[in-house]
Structures are given as C-alpha cells and as structure tokens.
Amino acid sequence: QVQLVESGGGLVQAVGSLRLSCAASGRPFSDYAMGWFRQAPGKDRELVAAISRSGRATNYAGSVRGRFTIARVDAKNTVNLQMNSLKPEDTAVYYCAADRRTDDYVVPPSRYDYWGQGTPVTVSS
C-alpha cells in the first residue's frame, strides 16, 4: 500500500500560480503511476493530469493543457502539479492518486486505487 498526503493548496488570484505537492510513503514510489484529480462543488471528480511510472508519459485534461505541469521526483517520493495562469474555474479540491503498475503507461481515471485526502484551491477573480 501507499499513503498519499497533498499540500500546497490555498487562495490565489486569477492568473496567479500555485504548486501542489503529493508526498507518498509505503511501497516504493517508482512502482506507481500517479495522477492529480479535482472536484468542484456540485461537479464530478475529473482527472487533471497523469504521469507514468518513469515520468516519460504524461496526459492532461484539455482545460489545463499548457497551463498545468505534472512532474515526479522519485528521490523525494513526490509528485507535483505546477499550476499557472489560474482561472476561477480551476477552483476545486485537488486530490493525488496512485495506481501500482508493471507497465509505463498513464492510468485511465477509473483505475486509481489509492487517494489522498485532498487540498483545496480557490481562485478569485
């Protein structure tokens, strides 16, 4: 098993930036593909960004592509989400997720087994 703890959320003005971090503990971090999800009030949870075990493959939701960057630092058991040019519609609780893999592909949204508790992000206009 792996335990996930997010940090870095908060209040930011539109066009500002935030960096979210997810610290993992438990099994070797390199065994896991990672993802960032978000859930806004009254909406379904959606995948924001995903990264494969090696970091060579990434995927982004269309609404954040070009503004958000996912990166993993295996030496620190951490996956980060750099969020730039933030918009009010990015307001949500952001969750880190993990799926243990033997391949090096990004994981479909329905396959993640482990979740953090979430960190809230509020973008004011």
N, CA, C and O of each residue as an XYZ file, in Angstrom:
500
protein
N       0.822     -1.187      0.000
C       0.000      0.000      0.000
C       0.861      1.243      0.000
O       2.033      1.208      0.376
N       0.263      2.343     -0.428
C       0.935      3.630     -0.407
C       0.008      4.639      0.239
O      -1.204      4.611      0.023
N       0.581      5.528      1.031
C      -0.180      6.608      1.652
C       0.201      7.920      0.966
O       1.372      8.162      0.671
N      -0.797      8.755      0.719
C      -0.606      9.993     -0.038
C      -1.080     11.181      0.773
O      -2.162     11.153      1.359
N      -0.263     12.230      0.804
C      -0.620     13.454      1.525
C      -0.350     14.648      0.621
O       0.787     14.888      0.213
N      -1.407     15.392      0.313
C      -1.279     16.580     -0.531
C      -0.995     17.820      0.311
O      -1.336     17.886      1.492
N      -0.365     18.790     -0.323
C      -0.134     20.091      0.303
C      -0.018     21.132     -0.793
O       0.124     20.802     -1.970
N      -0.081     22.403     -0.387
C       0.157     23.491     -1.319
C      -1.079     24.223     -1.793
O      -0.970     25.223     -2.504
N      -2.256     23.745     -1.413
C      -3.457     24.446     -1.820
C      -3.618     25.768     -1.088
O      -2.897     26.053     -0.132
N      -4.573     26.575     -1.548
C      -4.817     27.857     -0.903
C      -5.620     28.770     -1.786
O      -6.247     28.343     -2.755
N      -5.590     30.036     -1.435
C      -6.321     31.078     -2.161
C      -5.350     31.855     -3.032
O      -4.295     32.286     -2.565
N      -5.703     32.034     -4.290
C      -4.847     32.750     -5.221
C      -5.726     33.556     -6.163
O      -6.858     33.169     -6.455
N      -5.204     34.668     -6.633
C      -5.953     35.471     -7.590
C      -5.815     34.883     -8.997
O      -4.848     34.189     -9.312
N      -6.795     35.178     -9.813
C      -6.747     34.734    -11.201
C      -5.440     35.188    -11.854
O      -4.911     36.253    -11.533
N      -4.943     34.390    -12.746
C      -3.672     34.485    -13.486
C      -2.466     34.210    -12.607
O      -1.330     34.238    -13.081
N      -2.706     33.942    -11.318
C      -1.611     33.582    -10.435
C      -1.224     32.119    -10.591
O      -1.739     31.415    -11.460
N      -0.299     31.668     -9.728
C       0.234     30.311     -9.792
C       0.222     29.670     -8.416
O       0.292     30.348     -7.391
N       0.133     28.355     -8.418
C       0.293     27.541     -7.221
C       1.005     26.259     -7.607
O       0.905     25.800     -8.744
N       1.726     25.681     -6.652
C       2.297     24.364     -6.871
C       1.791     23.429     -5.789
O       2.011     23.658     -4.600
N       1.122     22.390     -6.209
C       0.670     21.355     -5.298
C       1.710     20.242     -5.237
O       2.358     19.915     -6.230
N       1.848     19.674     -4.049
C       2.748     18.548     -3.865
C       2.002     17.383     -3.243
O       1.067     17.567     -2.464
N       2.426     16.195     -3.595
C       1.860     14.974     -3.023
C       3.027     14.116     -2.561
O       3.856     13.683     -3.361
N       3.075     13.880     -1.260
C       4.129     13.057     -0.679
C       3.593     11.648     -0.470
O       2.514     11.452      0.089
N       4.366     10.675     -0.929
C       3.961      9.280     -0.832
C       4.840      8.537      0.159
O       6.037      8.805      0.265
N       4.245      7.612      0.877
C       5.003      6.753      1.782
C       4.430      5.345      1.689
O       3.282      5.144      1.292
N       5.254      4.382      2.065
C       4.827      2.999      1.972
C       5.687      2.249      0.983
O       6.910      2.222      1.118
N       5.070      1.644     -0.002
C       5.800      0.879     -1.001
C       6.661      1.795     -1.873
O       6.440      3.006     -1.892
N       7.635      1.241     -2.592
C       8.485      2.086     -3.448
C       7.670      2.956     -4.396
O       6.803      2.477     -5.126
N       7.972      4.231     -4.362
C       7.222      5.214     -5.139
C       7.291      4.911     -6.628
O       6.331      5.153     -7.359
N       8.424      4.383     -7.079
C       8.610      4.112     -8.506
C       7.702      2.994     -9.026
O       7.626      2.780    -10.235
N       7.018      2.285     -8.139
C       6.072      1.243     -8.567
C       4.753      1.827     -9.056
O       3.930      1.107     -9.621
N       4.544      3.129     -8.845
C       3.222      3.709     -9.035
C       3.170      4.743    -10.151
O       4.031      5.617    -10.258
N       2.138      4.619    -10.979
C       1.745      5.734    -11.822
C       0.901      6.677    -10.958
O       0.194      6.237    -10.052
N       0.984      7.962    -11.248
C       0.366      8.968    -10.393
C      -0.577      9.861    -11.190
O      -0.442     10.032    -12.401
N      -1.526     10.417    -10.467
C      -2.447     11.344    -11.110
C      -2.908     12.425    -10.148
O      -2.873     12.243     -8.931
N      -3.335     13.534    -10.694
C      -3.998     14.604     -9.952
C      -5.421     14.725    -10.485
O      -5.650     14.800    -11.692
N      -6.355     14.742     -9.566
C      -7.765     14.923     -9.882
C      -8.258     16.184     -9.180
O      -7.583     16.724     -8.303
N      -9.427     16.640     -9.571
C     -10.071     17.729     -8.854
C     -11.573     17.529     -8.860
O     -12.139     16.896     -9.751
N     -12.201     18.087     -7.838
C     -13.657     18.050     -7.751
C     -14.157     19.399     -7.285
O     -13.871     19.829     -6.167
N     -14.901     20.059     -8.142
C     -15.503     21.344     -7.809
C     -16.877     21.096     -7.187
O     -17.473     20.043     -7.409
N     -17.382     22.048     -6.416
C     -18.695     21.878     -5.793
C     -19.776     21.577     -6.822
O     -19.919     22.293     -7.813
N     -20.531     20.518     -6.582
C     -21.625     20.162     -7.470
C     -21.215     19.482     -8.751
O     -22.052     19.235     -9.620
N     -19.929     19.173     -8.882
C     -19.452     18.542    -10.114
C     -18.785     17.209     -9.814
O     -18.391     16.938     -8.680
N     -18.664     16.387    -10.841
C     -17.968     15.117    -10.696
C     -16.466     15.329    -10.596
O     -15.937     16.337    -11.063
N     -15.795     14.379     -9.989
C     -14.341     14.422     -9.943
C     -13.792     14.182    -11.343
O     -14.304     13.338    -12.079
N     -12.754     14.922    -11.708
C     -12.168     14.779    -13.036
C     -10.655     14.667    -12.931
O     -10.022     15.230    -12.037
N     -10.100     13.919    -13.879
C      -8.655     13.804    -13.970
C      -8.076     15.085    -14.553
O      -8.517     15.554    -15.602
N      -7.100     15.640    -13.878
C      -6.439     16.861    -14.333
C      -5.160     16.531    -15.088
O      -4.919     17.049    -16.178
N      -4.343     15.663    -14.496
C      -3.058     15.319    -15.102
C      -2.625     13.956    -14.592
O      -2.952     13.561    -13.473
N      -1.882     13.243    -15.432
C      -1.396     11.912    -15.064
C       0.033     11.757    -15.545
O       0.452     12.381    -16.519
N       0.772     10.911    -14.840
C       2.163     10.667    -15.200
C       2.472      9.196    -14.976
O       2.002      8.595    -14.010
N       3.260      8.624    -15.867
C       3.583      7.206    -15.779
C       4.669      6.963    -14.725
O       5.185      7.904    -14.122
N       4.999      5.712    -14.517
C       5.988      5.354    -13.500
C       7.330      6.023    -13.745
O       7.959      6.512    -12.807
N       7.767      6.049    -14.968
C       9.085      6.631    -15.271
C       9.031      8.142    -15.432
O      10.059      8.816    -15.370
N       7.835      8.673    -15.638
C       7.707     10.094    -15.922
C       7.774     10.423    -17.400
O       7.593     11.575    -17.794
N       8.036      9.403    -18.227
C       8.179      9.673    -19.667
C       6.850      9.955    -20.337
O       6.810     10.622    -21.370
N       5.767      9.462    -19.772
C       4.451      9.691    -20.363
C       3.612     10.548    -19.432
O       3.550     10.299    -18.228
N       2.966     11.558    -19.998
C       2.050     12.405    -19.247
C       0.781     12.624    -20.061
O       0.760     12.439    -21.278
N      -0.268     13.019    -19.362
C      -1.525     13.320    -20.023
C      -2.218     14.420    -19.239
O      -2.106     14.484    -18.015
N      -2.936     15.288    -19.949
C      -3.593     16.424    -19.311
C      -5.027     16.562    -19.807
O      -5.341     16.243    -20.954
N      -5.884     17.040    -18.920
C      -7.211     17.443    -19.353
C      -7.070     18.643    -20.291
O      -6.179     19.477    -20.130
N      -7.958     18.706    -21.263
C      -7.883     19.787    -22.231
C      -7.972     21.165    -21.593
O      -7.381     22.125    -22.087
N      -8.709     21.258    -20.498
C      -8.921     22.558    -19.859
C      -7.685     23.099    -19.158
O      -7.626     24.286    -18.834
N      -6.693     22.239    -18.920
C      -5.495     22.696    -18.207
C      -4.229     22.564    -19.047
O      -3.170     23.045    -18.645
N      -4.325     21.925    -20.194
C      -3.137     21.707    -21.022
C      -2.508     23.041    -21.386
O      -3.192     23.966    -21.824
N      -1.201     23.131    -21.201
C      -0.475     24.364    -21.465
C      -0.370     25.277    -20.261
O       0.427     26.215    -20.259
N      -1.174     25.012    -19.229
C      -1.126     25.833    -18.014
C      -0.597     25.040    -16.811
O       0.085     25.596    -15.950
N      -0.910     23.758    -16.757
C      -0.500     22.911    -15.639
C       0.604     21.958    -16.100
O       0.648     21.552    -17.262
N       1.492     21.609    -15.170
C       2.544     20.643    -15.448
C       2.661     19.664    -14.292
O       2.791     20.062    -13.134
N       2.613     18.379    -14.618
C       2.816     17.340    -13.607
C       4.252     16.831    -13.714
O       4.782     16.652    -14.811
N       4.866     16.604    -12.564
C       6.239     16.105    -12.554
C       6.435     15.272    -11.293
O       5.863     15.567    -10.244
N       7.234     14.250    -11.409
C       7.521     13.414    -10.249
C       9.006     13.509     -9.899
O       9.868     13.622    -10.771
N       9.271     13.460     -8.602
C      10.639     13.468     -8.094
C      10.776     12.207     -7.252
O      10.495     12.218     -6.053
N      11.204     11.131     -7.881
C      11.222      9.846     -7.198
C      12.164      9.845     -5.995
O      11.913      9.149     -5.011
N      13.231     10.612     -6.069
C      14.175     10.668     -4.947
C      13.516     11.230     -3.684
O      13.972     10.971     -2.570
N      12.446     11.996     -3.867
C      11.730     12.587     -2.734
C      10.352     11.981     -2.550
O       9.570     12.459     -1.728
N      10.038     10.922     -3.313
C       8.718     10.279     -3.230
C       7.592     11.297     -3.372
O       6.624     11.286     -2.612
N       7.739     12.175     -4.358
C       6.821     13.296     -4.500
C       6.381     13.455     -5.954
O       7.158     13.247     -6.886
N       5.118     13.828     -6.119
C       4.636     14.252     -7.433
C       4.030     15.642     -7.262
O       3.238     15.883     -6.351
N       4.412     16.540     -8.146
C       3.991     17.929     -8.064
C       3.061     18.290     -9.212
O       3.097     17.684    -10.283
N       2.239     19.279     -8.963
C       1.396     19.847    -10.010
C       1.608     21.352    -10.001
O       1.119     22.053     -9.115
N       2.332     21.837    -10.983
C       2.547     23.279    -11.129
C       1.376     23.854    -11.911
O       1.102     23.438    -13.037
N       0.693     24.807    -11.307
C      -0.497     25.392    -11.916
C      -0.248     26.865    -12.183
O      -0.076     27.646    -11.247
N      -0.228     27.245    -13.436
C      -0.004     28.629    -13.849
C      -1.250     29.181    -14.528
O      -2.135     28.433    -14.944
N      -1.299     30.490    -14.629
C      -2.420     31.173    -15.306
C      -3.759     30.658    -14.782
O      -4.651     30.308    -15.556
N      -3.879     30.619    -13.491
C      -5.074     30.049    -12.873
C      -6.313     30.870    -13.189
O      -6.264     32.092    -13.332
N      -7.424     30.154    -13.291
C      -8.715     30.765    -13.600
C      -9.696     30.432    -12.468
O      -9.514     29.439    -11.763
N     -10.725     31.252    -12.296
C     -11.725     30.916    -11.261
C     -12.317     29.521    -11.437
O     -12.665     28.876    -10.448
N     -12.435     29.051    -12.655
C     -12.998     27.714    -12.888
C     -12.056     26.585    -12.486
O     -12.437     25.416    -12.544
N     -10.838     26.915    -12.082
C      -9.925     25.908    -11.537
C     -10.189     25.660    -10.053
O      -9.589     24.763     -9.461
N     -11.072     26.439     -9.456
C     -11.402     26.270     -8.045
C     -11.989     24.882     -7.794
O     -12.967     24.487     -8.429
N     -11.385     24.156     -6.868
C     -11.803     22.776     -6.582
C     -10.955     22.237     -5.443
O      -9.985     22.866     -5.022
N     -11.331     21.076     -4.957
C     -10.445     20.297     -4.101
C      -9.624     19.398     -5.012
O     -10.171     18.683     -5.851
N      -8.323     19.439     -4.842
C      -7.405     18.671     -5.684
C      -6.909     17.447     -4.915
O      -6.498     17.542     -3.758
N      -6.959     16.307     -5.584
C      -6.586     15.035     -4.984
C      -5.440     14.393     -5.761
O      -5.378     14.459     -6.989
N      -4.556     13.786     -5.024
C      -3.487     12.981     -5.583
C      -3.947     11.522     -5.561
O      -4.639     11.096     -4.636
N      -3.559     10.768     -6.581
C      -3.951      9.366     -6.659
C      -2.807      8.532     -7.212
O      -1.937      9.035     -7.924
N      -2.826      7.247     -6.872
C      -1.754      6.339     -7.293
C      -2.333      5.004     -7.726
O      -3.361      4.553     -7.218
N      -1.648      4.384     -8.676
C      -2.012      3.038     -9.116
C      -0.727      2.254     -9.330
O       0.161      2.682    -10.068
N      -0.641      1.110     -8.681
C       0.561      0.287     -8.815
C       0.558     -0.392    -10.176
O      -0.416     -1.033    -10.571
N       1.666     -0.237    -10.879
C       1.740     -0.709    -12.259
C       2.998     -1.547    -12.480
O       3.981     -1.442    -11.746
N       2.932     -2.378    -13.514
C       4.141     -3.035    -14.008
C       4.542     -2.466    -15.365
O       5.639     -2.731    -15.857
N       3.634     -1.672    -15.976
C       3.965     -1.069    -17.263
C       4.335      0.402    -17.056
O       4.418      0.863    -15.917
N       4.555      1.127    -18.129
C       4.974      2.531    -18.042
C       4.014      3.411    -18.831
O       4.429      4.260    -19.619
N       2.714      3.189    -18.600
C       1.699      3.994    -19.246
C       0.982      4.860    -18.214
O       0.987      4.558    -17.021
N       0.370      5.933    -18.688
C      -0.504      6.685    -17.794
C      -1.757      5.856    -17.553
O      -2.113      5.002    -18.364
N      -2.408      6.110    -16.453
C      -3.510      5.257    -15.993
C      -4.851      5.908    -16.315
O      -5.016      7.108    -16.095
N      -5.806      5.148    -16.828
C      -7.151      5.708    -17.029
C      -7.746      6.157    -15.707
O      -7.402      5.606    -14.662
N      -8.628      7.142    -15.730
C      -9.153      7.716    -14.484
C      -9.788      6.701    -13.545
O      -9.735      6.881    -12.328
N     -10.384      5.646    -14.071
C     -11.106      4.703    -13.223
C     -10.216      3.688    -12.522
O     -10.709      2.894    -11.721
N      -8.931      3.694    -12.801
C      -8.056      2.627    -12.331
C      -7.284      2.951    -11.063
O      -6.616      2.072    -10.518
N      -7.353      4.167    -10.585
C      -6.537      4.535     -9.426
C      -7.078      3.888     -8.151
O      -8.281      3.907     -7.891
N      -6.170      3.320     -7.369
C      -6.564      2.592     -6.163
C      -6.340      3.359     -4.870
O      -7.006      3.094     -3.870
N      -5.416      4.298     -4.879
C      -5.030      4.973     -3.640
C      -5.212      6.475     -3.808
O      -4.910      7.052     -4.853
N      -5.718      7.089     -2.738
C      -6.096      8.501     -2.795
C      -5.613      9.248     -1.567
O      -5.557      8.702     -0.466
N      -5.263     10.513     -1.780
C      -5.003     11.395     -0.662
C      -6.294     12.022     -0.160
O      -7.383     11.735     -0.657
N      -6.142     12.891      0.843
C      -7.315     13.488      1.473
C      -7.775     14.761      0.765
O      -8.869     15.258      1.034
N      -6.968     15.278     -0.117
C      -7.323     16.458     -0.897
C      -6.798     17.744     -0.292
O      -6.610     17.856      0.919
N      -6.567     18.712     -1.164
C      -6.171     20.049     -0.736
C      -6.990     21.059     -1.543
O      -7.064     20.950     -2.767
N      -7.605     22.037     -0.878
C      -8.483     22.963     -1.603
C      -7.712     24.068     -2.297
O      -6.732     24.595     -1.769
N      -8.170     24.406     -3.484
C      -7.637     25.526     -4.252
C      -8.794     26.448     -4.595
O      -9.802     26.016     -5.155
N      -8.640     27.722     -4.255
C      -9.651     28.721     -4.581
C      -8.994     29.817     -5.398
O      -8.008     30.416     -4.969
N      -9.539     30.078     -6.568
C      -9.021     31.113     -7.450
C     -10.050     32.223     -7.523
O     -11.172     32.015     -7.985
N      -9.664     33.394     -7.069
C     -10.584     34.526     -7.064
C     -10.427     35.351     -8.338
O      -9.344     35.435     -8.917
N     -11.518     35.946     -8.752
C     -11.487     36.738     -9.993
C     -11.105     38.182     -9.707
O     -11.029     38.994    -10.628
